[in-house]
Amino acid sequence: MDGARIHIRFGRLKPLFRLLGLTSGRSYLEVDPDLVRVRMGWGFQADVPRSSIRSVRRVRNAVSIGVHGWRGRWLVNGAGGPLVALAIEPPAPARTLGFPIRLRELIVSVDDPDAVAAVLSPVRAGAA
């Protein structure tokens, strides 16, 4: 899946997000060999080095949707679930609504969290 886009999942409020300019075409994780680029339109942007992703796990569904967080833990979702959480160390710079933040955990809604976890799980030393 290197070089591929994984779209952020949107639920039944997708038309509202579209009115706000947060479209599925501009809301994604872009996986490259060295970088994971995360975008949710104008609301959230982050470029996370793959080497900074310490773990990937599935998390329970959320009640809220949108872009929100505090103290480095951010939820970026267009649907309540399914969700996957990326632990990031060292924290990566990101922007939300144009304001700079430090990202240490990103929780994002995707169609197939198991596939995302398989692609983004840290590479172990000695692995082929």
N, CA, C and O atoms as CSV, one atom per row, in Angstrom:
chain,resi,resn,atom,element,x,y,z
A,1,MET,N,N,0.815,-1.189,0.000
A,1,MET,CA,C,0.000,0.000,0.000
A,1,MET,C,C,0.863,1.259,0.000
A,1,MET,O,O,0.315,2.357,0.090
A,2,ASP,N,N,2.196,1.148,-0.097
A,2,ASP,CA,C,3.051,2.319,-0.168
A,2,ASP,C,C,2.658,3.167,-1.370
A,2,ASP,O,O,2.373,2.644,-2.447
A,3,GLY,N,N,2.645,4.494,-1.170
A,3,GLY,CA,C,2.273,5.405,-2.240
A,3,GLY,C,C,0.782,5.470,-2.477
A,3,GLY,O,O,0.339,6.080,-3.450
A,4,ALA,N,N,-0.001,4.854,-1.607
A,4,ALA,CA,C,-1.451,4.812,-1.786
A,4,ALA,C,C,-2.139,5.789,-0.841
A,4,ALA,O,O,-1.574,6.223,0.163
A,5,ARG,N,N,-3.356,6.114,-1.190
A,5,ARG,CA,C,-4.201,6.938,-0.324
A,5,ARG,C,C,-5.233,6.063,0.364
A,5,ARG,O,O,-5.872,5.210,-0.253
A,6,ILE,N,N,-5.373,6.299,1.650
A,6,ILE,CA,C,-6.403,5.652,2.449
A,6,ILE,C,C,-7.358,6.770,2.833
A,6,ILE,O,O,-6.995,7.664,3.596
A,7,HIS,N,N,-8.555,6.724,2.318
A,7,HIS,CA,C,-9.499,7.808,2.569
A,7,HIS,C,C,-10.081,7.742,3.972
A,7,HIS,O,O,-10.365,6.668,4.500
A,8,ILE,N,N,-10.250,8.919,4.558
A,8,ILE,CA,C,-10.927,9.010,5.842
A,8,ILE,C,C,-12.394,8.677,5.602
A,8,ILE,O,O,-13.013,9.169,4.658
A,9,ARG,N,N,-12.933,7.839,6.467
A,9,ARG,CA,C,-14.317,7.386,6.323
A,9,ARG,C,C,-15.289,8.467,6.793
A,9,ARG,O,O,-15.112,9.078,7.847
A,10,PHE,N,N,-16.316,8.680,5.979
A,10,PHE,CA,C,-17.396,9.597,6.320
A,10,PHE,C,C,-18.683,8.804,6.487
A,10,PHE,O,O,-18.913,7.822,5.782
A,11,GLY,N,N,-19.508,9.230,7.409
A,11,GLY,CA,C,-20.786,8.584,7.671
A,11,GLY,C,C,-21.944,9.374,7.092
A,11,GLY,O,O,-21.818,10.031,6.059
A,12,ARG,N,N,-23.063,9.299,7.770
A,12,ARG,CA,C,-24.292,9.893,7.239
A,12,ARG,C,C,-24.275,11.413,7.219
A,12,ARG,O,O,-25.120,12.016,6.557
A,13,LEU,N,N,-23.352,12.051,7.915
A,13,LEU,CA,C,-23.255,13.508,7.878
A,13,LEU,C,C,-22.300,13.994,6.786
A,13,LEU,O,O,-21.889,15.155,6.792
A,14,LYS,N,N,-21.953,13.122,5.865
A,14,LYS,CA,C,-21.050,13.484,4.772
A,14,LYS,C,C,-21.514,14.732,4.016
A,14,LYS,O,O,-20.673,15.558,3.661
A,15,PRO,N,N,-22.820,14.906,3.753
A,15,PRO,CA,C,-23.259,16.138,3.058
A,15,PRO,C,C,-22.921,17.413,3.843
A,15,PRO,O,O,-22.599,18.437,3.240
A,16,LEU,N,N,-22.990,17.360,5.167
A,16,LEU,CA,C,-22.634,18.521,5.974
A,16,LEU,C,C,-21.136,18.819,5.858
A,16,LEU,O,O,-20.736,19.973,5.709
A,17,PHE,N,N,-20.321,17.777,5.927
A,17,PHE,CA,C,-18.875,17.966,5.750
A,17,PHE,C,C,-18.586,18.570,4.371
A,17,PHE,O,O,-17.739,19.453,4.239
A,18,ARG,N,N,-19.295,18.087,3.350
A,18,ARG,CA,C,-19.092,18.599,1.998
A,18,ARG,C,C,-19.405,20.095,1.940
A,18,ARG,O,O,-18.675,20.857,1.306
A,19,LEU,N,N,-20.493,20.519,2.601
A,19,LEU,CA,C,-20.835,21.941,2.635
A,19,LEU,C,C,-19.749,22.773,3.310
A,19,LEU,O,O,-19.544,23.936,2.963
A,20,LEU,N,N,-19.064,22.180,4.264
A,20,LEU,CA,C,-17.989,22.864,4.974
A,20,LEU,C,C,-16.655,22.805,4.224
A,20,LEU,O,O,-15.662,23.380,4.672
A,21,GLY,N,N,-16.634,22.110,3.086
A,21,GLY,CA,C,-15.410,21.990,2.305
A,21,GLY,C,C,-14.493,20.874,2.759
A,21,GLY,O,O,-13.344,20.799,2.324
A,22,LEU,N,N,-14.987,20.007,3.628
A,22,LEU,CA,C,-14.203,18.854,4.091
A,22,LEU,C,C,-14.675,17.636,3.313
A,22,LEU,O,O,-15.476,16.841,3.806
A,23,THR,N,N,-14.175,17.500,2.104
A,23,THR,CA,C,-14.626,16.447,1.206
A,23,THR,C,C,-13.776,15.196,1.334
A,23,THR,O,O,-12.644,15.250,1.814
A,24,SER,N,N,-14.325,14.073,0.904
A,24,SER,CA,C,-13.576,12.813,0.964
A,24,SER,C,C,-12.349,12.865,0.052
A,24,SER,O,O,-11.352,12.205,0.340
A,25,GLY,N,N,-12.396,13.618,-1.020
A,25,GLY,CA,C,-11.237,13.755,-1.899
A,25,GLY,C,C,-10.079,14.497,-1.259
A,25,GLY,O,O,-8.936,14.354,-1.693
A,26,ARG,N,N,-10.359,15.286,-0.232
A,26,ARG,CA,C,-9.326,16.055,0.464
A,26,ARG,C,C,-9.106,15.566,1.891
A,26,ARG,O,O,-8.517,16.273,2.709
A,27,SER,N,N,-9.581,14.355,2.191
A,27,SER,CA,C,-9.473,13.805,3.549
A,27,SER,C,C,-8.910,12.396,3.460
A,27,SER,O,O,-9.608,11.464,3.060
A,28,TYR,N,N,-7.650,12.245,3.833
A,28,TYR,CA,C,-6.967,10.976,3.579
A,28,TYR,C,C,-5.697,10.829,4.402
A,28,TYR,O,O,-5.202,11.785,5.000
A,29,LEU,N,N,-5.186,9.604,4.414
A,29,LEU,CA,C,-3.828,9.294,4.846
A,29,LEU,C,C,-3.109,8.872,3.571
A,29,LEU,O,O,-3.575,7.973,2.871
A,30,GLU,N,N,-2.009,9.491,3.265
A,30,GLU,CA,C,-1.211,9.133,2.100
A,30,GLU,C,C,0.058,8.465,2.610
A,30,GLU,O,O,0.873,9.087,3.291
A,31,VAL,N,N,0.210,7.193,2.271
A,31,VAL,CA,C,1.309,6.391,2.800
A,31,VAL,C,C,2.431,6.313,1.781
A,31,VAL,O,O,2.254,5.787,0.682
A,32,ASP,N,N,3.587,6.843,2.155
A,32,ASP,CA,C,4.802,6.753,1.362
A,32,ASP,C,C,5.822,5.946,2.159
A,32,ASP,O,O,5.609,5.690,3.344
A,33,PRO,N,N,6.910,5.547,1.539
A,33,PRO,CA,C,7.904,4.755,2.279
A,33,PRO,C,C,8.421,5.434,3.547
A,33,PRO,O,O,8.707,4.751,4.530
A,34,ASP,N,N,8.546,6.773,3.547
A,34,ASP,CA,C,9.128,7.471,4.688
A,34,ASP,C,C,8.169,8.383,5.436
A,34,ASP,O,O,8.523,8.916,6.488
A,35,LEU,N,N,6.958,8.573,4.912
A,35,LEU,CA,C,6.075,9.595,5.464
A,35,LEU,C,C,4.617,9.171,5.364
A,35,LEU,O,O,4.208,8.519,4.404
A,36,VAL,N,N,3.838,9.555,6.377
A,36,VAL,CA,C,2.384,9.411,6.316
A,36,VAL,C,C,1.816,10.823,6.357
A,36,VAL,O,O,1.929,11.528,7.360
A,37,ARG,N,N,1.213,11.216,5.264
A,37,ARG,CA,C,0.628,12.544,5.125
A,37,ARG,C,C,-0.852,12.412,5.475
A,37,ARG,O,O,-1.559,11.597,4.883
A,38,VAL,N,N,-1.324,13.206,6.432
A,38,VAL,CA,C,-2.717,13.145,6.868
A,38,VAL,C,C,-3.368,14.488,6.570
A,38,VAL,O,O,-2.836,15.540,6.925
A,39,ARG,N,N,-4.524,14.443,5.913
A,39,ARG,CA,C,-5.261,15.659,5.585
A,39,ARG,C,C,-6.746,15.436,5.846
A,39,ARG,O,O,-7.284,14.362,5.577
A,40,MET,N,N,-7.397,16.472,6.375
A,40,MET,CA,C,-8.858,16.524,6.394
A,40,MET,C,C,-9.212,17.930,5.955
A,40,MET,O,O,-9.538,18.802,6.761
A,41,GLY,N,N,-9.134,18.119,4.631
A,41,GLY,CA,C,-9.407,19.418,4.038
A,41,GLY,C,C,-8.599,20.516,4.694
A,41,GLY,O,O,-7.408,20.347,4.957
A,42,TRP,N,N,-9.241,21.640,4.957
A,42,TRP,CA,C,-8.598,22.776,5.603
A,42,TRP,C,C,-8.535,22.604,7.120
A,42,TRP,O,O,-7.893,23.404,7.801
A,43,GLY,N,N,-9.189,21.577,7.658
A,43,GLY,CA,C,-9.303,21.424,9.101
A,43,GLY,C,C,-8.127,20.766,9.790
A,43,GLY,O,O,-7.915,20.984,10.983
A,44,PHE,N,N,-7.343,19.952,9.058
A,44,PHE,CA,C,-6.251,19.232,9.716
A,44,PHE,C,C,-5.215,18.826,8.688
A,44,PHE,O,O,-5.547,18.326,7.613
A,45,GLN,N,N,-3.934,19.050,9.037
A,45,GLN,CA,C,-2.817,18.622,8.198
A,45,GLN,C,C,-1.680,18.150,9.087
A,45,GLN,O,O,-1.337,18.796,10.077
A,46,ALA,N,N,-1.100,17.014,8.721
A,46,ALA,CA,C,0.084,16.511,9.429
A,46,ALA,C,C,0.923,15.681,8.473
A,46,ALA,O,O,0.396,14.970,7.617
A,47,ASP,N,N,2.228,15.781,8.631
A,47,ASP,CA,C,3.182,14.933,7.918
A,47,ASP,C,C,3.974,14.197,8.993
A,47,ASP,O,O,4.804,14.786,9.684
A,48,VAL,N,N,3.704,12.901,9.122
A,48,VAL,CA,C,4.301,12.097,10.192
A,48,VAL,C,C,5.342,11.156,9.590
A,48,VAL,O,O,5.011,10.344,8.726
A,49,PRO,N,N,6.599,11.256,10.034
A,49,PRO,CA,C,7.579,10.280,9.553
A,49,PRO,C,C,7.150,8.867,9.963
A,49,PRO,O,O,6.731,8.646,11.099
A,50,ARG,N,N,7.257,7.922,9.041
A,50,ARG,CA,C,6.870,6.546,9.380
A,50,ARG,C,C,7.686,5.996,10.531
A,50,ARG,O,O,7.201,5.169,11.303
A,51,SER,N,N,8.919,6.450,10.651
A,51,SER,CA,C,9.766,5.984,11.750
A,51,SER,C,C,9.252,6.462,13.112
A,51,SER,O,O,9.653,5.918,14.141
A,52,SER,N,N,8.381,7.458,13.135
A,52,SER,CA,C,7.812,7.965,14.395
A,52,SER,C,C,6.549,7.216,14.815
A,52,SER,O,O,6.061,7.414,15.928
A,53,ILE,N,N,6.012,6.362,13.948
A,53,ILE,CA,C,4.806,5.616,14.304
A,53,ILE,C,C,5.224,4.421,15.150
A,53,ILE,O,O,5.826,3.473,14.644
A,54,ARG,N,N,4.905,4.469,16.427
A,54,ARG,CA,C,5.329,3.443,17.386
A,54,ARG,C,C,4.368,2.271,17.471
A,54,ARG,O,O,4.785,1.134,17.695
A,55,SER,N,N,3.072,2.548,17.291
A,55,SER,CA,C,2.095,1.459,17.319
A,55,SER,C,C,0.836,1.898,16.584
A,55,SER,O,O,0.551,3.086,16.431
A,56,VAL,N,N,0.102,0.894,16.140
A,56,VAL,CA,C,-1.173,1.117,15.468
A,56,VAL,C,C,-2.151,0.136,16.082
A,56,VAL,O,O,-1.884,-1.064,16.146
A,57,ARG,N,N,-3.288,0.650,16.533
A,57,ARG,CA,C,-4.277,-0.242,17.137
A,57,ARG,C,C,-5.680,0.236,16.836
A,57,ARG,O,O,-5.924,1.416,16.587
A,58,ARG,N,N,-6.578,-0.701,16.865
A,58,ARG,CA,C,-7.993,-0.382,16.723
A,58,ARG,C,C,-8.521,0.156,18.033
A,58,ARG,O,O,-8.122,-0.310,19.101
A,59,VAL,N,N,-9.410,1.127,17.969
A,59,VAL,CA,C,-10.026,1.681,19.175
A,59,VAL,C,C,-11.540,1.686,19.003
A,59,VAL,O,O,-12.064,1.568,17.895
A,60,ARG,N,N,-12.222,1.826,20.134
A,60,ARG,CA,C,-13.688,1.794,20.073
A,60,ARG,C,C,-14.214,3.010,19.330
A,60,ARG,O,O,-13.543,4.037,19.226
A,61,ASN,N,N,-15.421,2.872,18.819
A,61,ASN,CA,C,-16.048,3.943,18.054
A,61,ASN,C,C,-16.251,5.191,18.904
A,61,ASN,O,O,-16.352,5.116,20.129
A,62,ALA,N,N,-16.308,6.324,18.241
A,62,ALA,CA,C,-16.493,7.611,18.900
A,62,ALA,C,C,-17.924,8.094,18.716
A,62,ALA,O,O,-18.611,7.709,17.770
A,63,VAL,N,N,-18.353,8.935,19.626
A,63,VAL,CA,C,-19.675,9.549,19.524
A,63,VAL,C,C,-19.595,10.795,18.653
A,63,VAL,O,O,-20.528,11.094,17.907
A,64,SER,N,N,-18.492,11.516,18.744
A,64,SER,CA,C,-18.344,12.767,18.019
A,64,SER,C,C,-17.591,12.567,16.712
A,64,SER,O,O,-16.873,11.582,16.532
A,65,ILE,N,N,-17.768,13.518,15.808
A,65,ILE,CA,C,-17.044,13.494,14.539
A,65,ILE,C,C,-16.484,14.876,14.262
A,65,ILE,O,O,-16.969,15.874,14.797
A,66,GLY,N,N,-15.461,14.926,13.423
A,66,GLY,CA,C,-14.833,16.188,13.065
A,66,GLY,C,C,-13.346,16.145,13.351
A,66,GLY,O,O,-12.708,15.100,13.219
A,67,VAL,N,N,-12.799,17.281,13.741
A,67,VAL,CA,C,-11.387,17.408,14.097
A,67,VAL,C,C,-11.342,18.032,15.482
A,67,VAL,O,O,-11.718,19.191,15.660
A,68,HIS,N,N,-10.885,17.267,16.461
A,68,HIS,CA,C,-10.798,17.801,17.805
A,68,HIS,C,C,-9.789,17.016,18.628
A,68,HIS,O,O,-9.530,15.838,18.379
A,69,GLY,N,N,-9.239,17.691,19.596
A,69,GLY,CA,C,-8.261,17.049,20.450
A,69,GLY,C,C,-7.694,18.010,21.453
A,69,GLY,O,O,-8.114,19.163,21.556
A,70,TRP,N,N,-6.717,17.504,22.201
A,70,TRP,CA,C,-6.095,18.290,23.249
A,70,TRP,C,C,-4.814,17.598,23.682
A,70,TRP,O,O,-4.749,16.370,23.747
A,71,ARG,N,N,-3.803,18.393,23.977
A,71,ARG,CA,C,-2.544,17.893,24.524
A,71,ARG,C,C,-1.921,16.774,23.683
A,71,ARG,O,O,-1.400,15.799,24.226
A,72,GLY,N,N,-1.978,16.919,22.362
A,72,GLY,CA,C,-1.307,15.987,21.479
A,72,GLY,C,C,-2.127,14.795,21.019
A,72,GLY,O,O,-1.684,14.041,20.152
A,73,ARG,N,N,-3.312,14.609,21.581
A,73,ARG,CA,C,-4.173,13.482,21.187
A,73,ARG,C,C,-5.338,14.037,20.371
A,73,ARG,O,O,-6.163,14.796,20.882
A,74,TRP,N,N,-5.394,13.645,19.085
A,74,TRP,CA,C,-6.376,14.226,18.168
A,74,TRP,C,C,-7.218,13.157,17.497
A,74,TRP,O,O,-6.723,12.109,17.081
A,75,LEU,N,N,-8.506,13.455,17.407
A,75,LEU,CA,C,-9.475,12.622,16.698
A,75,LEU,C,C,-9.828,13.337,15.405
A,75,LEU,O,O,-10.298,14.474,15.423
A,76,VAL,N,N,-9.598,12.663,14.279
A,76,VAL,CA,C,-9.865,13.212,12.948
A,76,VAL,C,C,-10.757,12.200,12.257
A,76,VAL,O,O,-10.278,11.192,11.739
A,77,ASN,N,N,-12.066,12.471,12.248
A,77,ASN,CA,C,-12.993,11.464,11.734
A,77,ASN,C,C,-14.228,12.084,11.108
A,77,ASN,O,O,-14.733,13.116,11.550
A,78,GLY,N,N,-14.690,11.421,10.073
A,78,GLY,CA,C,-15.931,11.804,9.421
A,78,GLY,C,C,-17.051,10.850,9.773
A,78,GLY,O,O,-18.196,11.054,9.369
A,79,ALA,N,N,-16.729,9.809,10.522
A,79,ALA,CA,C,-17.697,8.800,10.968
A,79,ALA,C,C,-17.294,8.349,12.368
A,79,ALA,O,O,-16.141,8.492,12.776
A,80,GLY,N,N,-18.265,7.803,13.092
A,80,GLY,CA,C,-17.997,7.329,14.439
A,80,GLY,C,C,-17.061,6.137,14.492
A,80,GLY,O,O,-16.473,5.857,15.537
A,81,GLY,N,N,-16.919,5.446,13.401
A,81,GLY,CA,C,-16.044,4.282,13.360
A,81,GLY,C,C,-16.122,3.621,12.006
A,81,GLY,O,O,-16.913,4.032,11.157
A,82,PRO,N,N,-15.327,2.623,11.800
A,82,PRO,CA,C,-14.277,2.130,12.673
A,82,PRO,C,C,-13.105,3.107,12.761
A,82,PRO,O,O,-12.858,3.907,11.859
A,83,LEU,N,N,-12.392,3.008,13.892
A,83,LEU,CA,C,-11.296,3.925,14.177
A,83,LEU,C,C,-9.999,3.164,14.400
A,83,LEU,O,O,-9.991,2.038,14.897
A,84,VAL,N,N,-8.907,3.807,14.019
A,84,VAL,CA,C,-7.574,3.273,14.275
A,84,VAL,C,C,-6.751,4.396,14.914
A,84,VAL,O,O,-6.858,5.556,14.518
A,85,ALA,N,N,-5.925,4.035,15.910
A,85,ALA,CA,C,-5.093,5.011,16.615
A,85,ALA,C,C,-3.627,4.775,16.293
A,85,ALA,O,O,-3.144,3.644,16.344
A,86,LEU,N,N,-2.929,5.846,15.963
A,86,LEU,CA,C,-1.493,5.807,15.697
A,86,LEU,C,C,-0.781,6.496,16.856
A,86,LEU,O,O,-1.030,7.671,17.125
A,87,ALA,N,N,0.099,5.777,17.540
A,87,ALA,CA,C,0.943,6.380,18.575
A,87,ALA,C,C,2.188,6.923,17.887
A,87,ALA,O,O,2.834,6.213,17.117
A,88,ILE,N,N,2.525,8.176,18.161
A,88,ILE,CA,C,3.596,8.872,17.447
A,88,ILE,C,C,4.626,9.380,18.457
A,88,ILE,O,O,4.302,10.127,19.380
A,89,GLU,N,N,5.874,8.955,18.255
A,89,GLU,CA,C,6.962,9.380,19.144
A,89,GLU,C,C,8.248,9.453,18.328
A,89,GLU,O,O,8.634,8.437,17.751
A,90,PRO,N,N,8.919,10.566,18.245
A,90,PRO,CA,C,8.574,11.809,18.909
A,90,PRO,C,C,7.337,12.450,18.273
A,90,PRO,O,O,6.995,12.147,17.130
A,91,PRO,N,N,6.673,13.333,19.017
A,91,PRO,CA,C,5.486,13.989,18.474
A,91,PRO,C,C,5.805,14.703,17.162
A,91,PRO,O,O,6.889,15.259,16.986
A,92,ALA,N,N,4.844,14.675,16.256
A,92,ALA,CA,C,5.019,15.296,14.939
A,92,ALA,C,C,4.290,16.638,14.899
A,92,ALA,O,O,3.249,16.807,15.534
A,93,PRO,N,N,4.843,17.583,14.153
A,93,PRO,CA,C,4.124,18.849,13.991
A,93,PRO,C,C,2.901,18.634,13.109
A,93,PRO,O,O,2.927,17.842,12.167
A,94,ALA,N,N,1.834,19.351,13.430
A,94,ALA,CA,C,0.597,19.289,12.656
A,94,ALA,C,C,-0.070,20.659,12.738
A,94,ALA,O,O,0.377,21.546,13.465
A,95,ARG,N,N,-1.142,20.807,11.980
A,95,ARG,CA,C,-1.907,22.054,12.018
A,95,ARG,C,C,-3.385,21.716,12.021
A,95,ARG,O,O,-3.838,20.835,11.290
A,96,THR,N,N,-4.127,22.424,12.851
A,96,THR,CA,C,-5.576,22.313,12.837
A,96,THR,C,C,-6.147,23.724,12.775
A,96,THR,O,O,-5.803,24.591,13.578
A,97,LEU,N,N,-7.019,23.926,11.812
A,97,LEU,CA,C,-7.584,25.255,11.555
A,97,LEU,C,C,-6.489,26.302,11.394
A,97,LEU,O,O,-6.689,27.475,11.708
A,98,GLY,N,N,-5.334,25.870,10.902
A,98,GLY,CA,C,-4.203,26.761,10.683
A,98,GLY,C,C,-3.295,26.943,11.879
A,98,GLY,O,O,-2.219,27.526,11.742
A,99,PHE,N,N,-3.693,26.461,13.058
A,99,PHE,CA,C,-2.891,26.614,14.269
A,99,PHE,C,C,-1.942,25.427,14.434
A,99,PHE,O,O,-2.340,24.281,14.223
A,100,PRO,N,N,-0.692,25.695,14.809
A,100,PRO,CA,C,0.263,24.603,14.997
A,100,PRO,C,C,-0.025,23.809,16.272
A,100,PRO,O,O,-0.372,24.372,17.310
A,101,ILE,N,N,0.126,22.495,16.166
A,101,ILE,CA,C,-0.028,21.604,17.319
A,101,ILE,C,C,1.083,20.558,17.261
A,101,ILE,O,O,1.778,20.442,16.252
A,102,ARG,N,N,1.246,19.808,18.328
A,102,ARG,CA,C,2.156,18.659,18.367
A,102,ARG,C,C,1.269,17.427,18.451
A,102,ARG,O,O,0.363,17.359,19.281
A,103,LEU,N,N,1.531,16.471,17.604
A,103,LEU,CA,C,0.692,15.279,17.479
A,103,LEU,C,C,1.419,14.073,18.060
A,103,LEU,O,O,2.438,13.644,17.521
A,104,ARG,N,N,0.899,13.521,19.162
A,104,ARG,CA,C,1.493,12.320,19.751
A,104,ARG,C,C,0.593,11.108,19.596
A,104,ARG,O,O,1.054,9.971,19.707
A,105,GLU,N,N,-0.703,11.345,19.338
A,105,GLU,CA,C,-1.616,10.251,19.003
A,105,GLU,C,C,-2.663,10.783,18.036
A,105,GLU,O,O,-3.250,11.845,18.246
A,106,LEU,N,N,-2.882,10.020,16.972
A,106,LEU,CA,C,-3.884,10.365,15.974
A,106,LEU,C,C,-4.880,9.221,15.898
A,106,LEU,O,O,-4.505,8.068,15.688
A,107,ILE,N,N,-6.150,9.551,16.071
A,107,ILE,CA,C,-7.223,8.572,15.923
A,107,ILE,C,C,-8.008,9.000,14.689
A,107,ILE,O,O,-8.454,10.144,14.595
A,108,VAL,N,N,-8.173,8.085,13.753
A,108,VAL,CA,C,-8.777,8.425,12.468
A,108,VAL,C,C,-9.769,7.352,12.039
A,108,VAL,O,O,-9.576,6.169,12.320
A,109,SER,N,N,-10.834,7.772,11.356
A,109,SER,CA,C,-11.838,6.827,10.857
A,109,SER,C,C,-11.446,6.355,9.458
A,109,SER,O,O,-11.143,7.157,8.574
A,110,VAL,N,N,-11.458,5.040,9.282
A,110,VAL,CA,C,-11.111,4.424,7.998
A,110,VAL,C,C,-12.047,3.245,7.736
A,110,VAL,O,O,-12.695,2.746,8.656
A,111,ASP,N,N,-12.114,2.805,6.490
A,111,ASP,CA,C,-12.960,1.656,6.157
A,111,ASP,C,C,-12.419,0.346,6.706
A,111,ASP,O,O,-13.185,-0.489,7.187
A,112,ASP,N,N,-11.100,0.156,6.638
A,112,ASP,CA,C,-10.502,-1.113,7.036
A,112,ASP,C,C,-9.332,-0.888,7.996
A,112,ASP,O,O,-8.182,-0.819,7.562
A,113,PRO,N,N,-9.618,-0.773,9.308
A,113,PRO,CA,C,-8.539,-0.497,10.250
A,113,PRO,C,C,-7.482,-1.592,10.311
A,113,PRO,O,O,-6.316,-1.300,10.577
A,114,ASP,N,N,-7.862,-2.841,10.072
A,114,ASP,CA,C,-6.878,-3.920,10.109
A,114,ASP,C,C,-5.860,-3.774,8.982
A,114,ASP,O,O,-4.671,-4.024,9.184
A,115,ALA,N,N,-6.314,-3.375,7.810
A,115,ALA,CA,C,-5.396,-3.156,6.683
A,115,ALA,C,C,-4.471,-1.971,6.973
A,115,ALA,O,O,-3.282,-2.020,6.659
A,116,VAL,N,N,-5.013,-0.914,7.568
A,116,VAL,CA,C,-4.194,0.246,7.918
A,116,VAL,C,C,-3.145,-0.158,8.951
A,116,VAL,O,O,-1.980,0.226,8.843
A,117,ALA,N,N,-3.560,-0.930,9.944
A,117,ALA,CA,C,-2.617,-1.392,10.970
A,117,ALA,C,C,-1.516,-2.244,10.347
A,117,ALA,O,O,-0.351,-2.120,10.726
A,118,ALA,N,N,-1.868,-3.098,9.403
A,118,ALA,CA,C,-0.867,-3.952,8.763
A,118,ALA,C,C,0.144,-3.115,7.979
A,118,ALA,O,O,1.336,-3.422,7.984
A,119,VAL,N,N,-0.317,-2.072,7.314
A,119,VAL,CA,C,0.569,-1.243,6.502
A,119,VAL,C,C,1.437,-0.324,7.357
A,119,VAL,O,O,2.608,-0.107,7.046
A,120,LEU,N,N,0.867,0.215,8.431
A,120,LEU,CA,C,1.576,1.230,9.203
A,120,LEU,C,C,2.277,0.716,10.447
A,120,LEU,O,O,3.000,1.472,11.097
A,121,SER,N,N,2.084,-0.545,10.797
A,121,SER,CA,C,2.765,-1.058,11.981
A,121,SER,C,C,4.264,-0.911,11.800
A,121,SER,O,O,4.790,-1.120,10.707
A,122,PRO,N,N,4.956,-0.548,12.882
A,122,PRO,CA,C,6.394,-0.333,12.778
A,122,PRO,C,C,7.122,-1.581,12.262
A,122,PRO,O,O,6.776,-2.712,12.604
A,123,VAL,N,N,8.123,-1.341,11.441
A,123,VAL,CA,C,8.953,-2.429,10.922
A,123,VAL,C,C,9.925,-2.833,12.021
A,123,VAL,O,O,10.598,-1.981,12.601
A,124,ARG,N,N,9.999,-4.093,12.301
A,124,ARG,CA,C,10.906,-4.611,13.342
A,124,ARG,C,C,12.295,-4.843,12.752
A,124,ARG,O,O,12.418,-5.194,11.578
A,125,ALA,N,N,13.322,-4.655,13.539
A,125,ALA,CA,C,14.687,-4.908,13.096
A,125,ALA,C,C,14.822,-6.348,12.670
A,125,ALA,O,O,14.352,-7.250,13.363
A,126,GLY,N,N,15.455,-6.575,11.543
A,126,GLY,CA,C,15.655,-7.932,11.041
A,126,GLY,C,C,14.497,-8.473,10.250
A,126,GLY,O,O,14.567,-9.592,9.743
A,127,ALA,N,N,13.404,-7.688,10.127
A,127,ALA,CA,C,12.239,-8.159,9.363
A,127,ALA,C,C,12.547,-8.040,7.886
A,127,ALA,O,O,13.291,-7.156,7.462
A,128,ALA,N,N,11.968,-8.937,7.107
A,128,ALA,CA,C,12.221,-8.905,5.656
A,128,ALA,C,C,11.335,-7.912,4.980
A,128,ALA,O,O,11.408,-7.748,3.762
